[in-house]
Amino acid sequence: MTAEPTVTLAELTTTAVGGPVGHYVRAETEDQIVAAVKAADEAGQPLLVVGGGSNLLVGDAGFDGTVVHVATRGIHVDHSSDCAGTLVSVAAGHPWDQVVAWAVENDRVGIEALSGIPGTTGATPVQNVGAYGQEVSQTIARVKVYDREAGRRTSFAFADLKFGYRDSMLKRSTVNGSPRHVVLEVQFQFTHGDSSKPIRYGQLAQHLGVEINQRAPMTAVREAVLALRAGKGMVLDASDRDTYSTGSFFTNPIVEEHQADQVVPPEAPRFPVVDAAGEPVAGRVKLSAAWLIENAGFTKGFGLEATTNSRLNVSGSSVSDGRSSLSTKHTLALTNRGQATSSDMAALARTVRDGVREVFGVELVPEPVTVGMDL
């Protein structure tokens, strides 16, 4: 466990924005995580827990408290049988895409479509991370945490976590980025096989050349998802400014099915809403945030010099002088073009959110956790 008081949040997040840290602790074991959290709480210091920093946007003033950087590692098979499948426990700080790669290589089915998502494993149940028709809740069996209020380690079974779309009990008990329950380890339940779960996302099915609800080789699914994400600037690449982002900045809005036609035209994309087990929810549909952004007049790269939203008569360069923009590959990502501050990122987020509301009457909800800044 090491202390480095000169660390900034820009160094710990994928957007590369955010001010200085009051006290920085890198925790490489579970005991170190608990000790650092306890010490901060006993000292009455504000606490921020950071993993991969891919879903976090912190203000330019930084964080005047303790930042615990979770850097634990480890994948452990707890139990495996052909009938019951495999229970696997993963340390909270283990890079998520390494877990997906391990699962695919070892014929463990259920997270192959979640390839390429940046960040650490401990963050996945908090946000109920999802992509391309899969959500991590569909494979989670149990989450081990340190409960700061109770002052002890405990665990929550699947039913206790109360998963929703990009939501969970863990997220709802987090205030201003400071969690009541600090994730220590995540246990997954995988079935065995070399074929994926049924493909439920149209773009992925088309890329694979299969019908919706058909299966495909897991290796092919992983390769296809990585290719699709890379094409959208959603796979981290230090040489590509489009990847200096939090990924998808806004969640896809969910509306009642009968209301969808009042909000968007019939040709607008709509996706099924599924519950935590992956079963469709009747009467509700998910709209595409990317489609709403584009059709509100915000083009790829909006925010850069010479870009304009002609529908709303807004100059892109007026938002942050080109320091922050929508990705040039995908309108759902807000990017740091090299010199952006968190204030620049927030200004762009507000411009897009308010524009979509003005055109469609739909309120886009940010996906990343924001600390010390107002959207």
Secondary structure, DSSP 8 states (H G I E B T S, - for coil): -EE-TT-BGGGTSTT----BEEEEEEE-SHHHHHHHHHHHHHTT--EEEESS-TTEEE-TT-EEEEEEEE----EEEEEEETTTEEEEEEETTSBHHHHHHHHHHTTEES-GGGTT--SBGGGHHHHT-EETTEEGGGTEEEEEEEETTTTEEEEEEHHHH--BTTB-HHHHTEETTEESEEEEEEEEEEEE-SB-S----HHHHHHHT--TT---BHHHHHHHHHHHHHHTT-S--TT-GGGSS-SS-B---EEEHHHHHHHS-TTS-EEEEE-TTS-EEEEEEEE-HHHHHHHTT--TTTTSTT-EETTTTEETHHHHTTSEEE-SS-TT-EEE-SS--HHHHHHHHHHHHHHHHHHH-----B-SEEES---
